[in-house]
Amino acid sequence: MMTDREKTQAQIEARLRQFGQTLSELKIKAEQRKDKFNGQVKQALDALEGQHEEAHQRLRAMSSLADDDWSSAETDVNRYLDDIDSDLRKALSHFK
């Protein structure tokens, strides 16, 4: 049986995987789309890719934390993931 901490880490990993898939799809769409927004969209996607990698690093760092520090790190990572989610939604709006 998984602990709450393991469940939370699994949920964060799932969100990161989903963000990675969405990011890959957006990059493909951006390459296929040749218009005046392409440069702006590419910059936004590159920034999102950096945020995605940062979130992965934060998650890896969490696994070695004590419980008190882990709770704080969880809040920080979830807030960061919410920011990525918001930025992905903005990027998606360029393709509608």
ZADO-616940 format. One record per residue (C-alpha): residue number from 1; x, z, y. Coordinates in steps of 0.001 Angstrom, whole numbers, plus 500000, padded with zeros to 6 digits. Last residue first. Example, Ala and Ser with C-alpha at 12.3 -4.5 7.8 and 13.67 -1.06 7.14 Angstrom:
BEGIN
SITE seq     xx     zz     yy
SITE   2 513670 507140 498940
SITE   1 512300 507800 495500
//
This chain:
BEGIN
SITE seq     xx     zz     yy
SITE  96 492331 468553 527592
SITE  95 496097 468318 527164
SITE  94 497236 470137 530284
SITE  93 494935 473049 529355
SITE  92 497095 473701 526287
SITE  91 499992 474698 528544
SITE  90 497801 477262 530296
SITE  89 496644 478597 526918
SITE  88 500248 478843 525769
SITE  87 501113 480837 528906
SITE  86 498291 483298 528218
SITE  85 499333 483708 524601
SITE  84 502955 484220 525656
SITE  83 501851 486936 528082
SITE  82 499757 488580 525351
SITE  81 502807 488460 523094
SITE  80 504846 490306 525737
SITE  79 502167 492988 526008
SITE  78 502164 493292 522219
SITE  77 505963 493567 522204
SITE  76 505971 496332 524835
SITE  75 503203 498321 523140
SITE  74 505025 498042 519817
SITE  73 508289 499080 521482
SITE  72 506637 502277 522731
SITE  71 505301 503046 519269
SITE  70 508666 502271 517698
SITE  69 510490 504682 519978
SITE  68 508538 507646 518630
SITE  67 508644 506317 515051
SITE  66 512417 505764 514991
SITE  65 513563 502206 515584
SITE  64 515254 499913 513068
SITE  63 512318 497546 512545
SITE  62 511701 497248 516270
SITE  61 514894 495259 516902
SITE  60 513631 492425 514701
SITE  59 510365 492383 516642
SITE  58 512195 492237 519956
SITE  57 514320 489352 518714
SITE  56 511251 487429 517570
SITE  55 509591 488040 520954
SITE  54 512700 486705 522697
SITE  53 512547 483571 520530
SITE  52 508926 482984 521546
SITE  51 509753 483592 525201
SITE  50 512500 480968 525031
SITE  49 510124 478496 523384
SITE  48 507588 479248 526082
SITE  47 510150 478389 528767
SITE  46 510899 475090 527014
SITE  45 507165 474416 526795
SITE  44 506698 475049 530524
SITE  43 509649 472814 531392
SITE  42 508305 470070 529118
SITE  41 504851 470394 530700
SITE  40 506288 470015 534180
SITE  39 508308 466957 533187
SITE  38 505363 465352 531352
SITE  37 502857 465939 534149
SITE  36 503307 462455 535680
SITE  35 502471 460723 532423
SITE  34 503948 459825 529051
SITE  33 502010 461640 526371
SITE  32 503387 461286 522877
SITE  31 506300 463601 523624
SITE  30 503951 466159 525184
SITE  29 501635 465998 522172
SITE  28 504538 466652 519814
SITE  27 505723 469548 521974
SITE  26 502205 470964 522061
SITE  25 501944 470888 518273
SITE  24 505274 472696 517928
SITE  23 504162 475360 520425
SITE  22 500912 475843 518560
SITE  21 502780 476314 515294
SITE  20 505219 478764 516877
SITE  19 502379 480721 518482
SITE  18 500702 480966 515086
SITE  17 503918 482181 513476
SITE  16 504409 484734 516257
SITE  15 500858 485998 515854
SITE  14 501420 486375 512102
SITE  13 504672 488261 512708
SITE  12 502852 490626 515075
SITE  11 500166 491226 512461
SITE  10 502804 491862 509769
SITE   9 504591 494318 512063
SITE   8 501318 496134 512655
SITE   7 500597 496310 508940
SITE   6 504102 497606 508233
SITE   5 503695 500332 510877
SITE   4 500295 501294 509548
SITE   3 501867 501699 506110
SITE   2 501266 499096 503444
SITE   1 500000 500000 500000
//
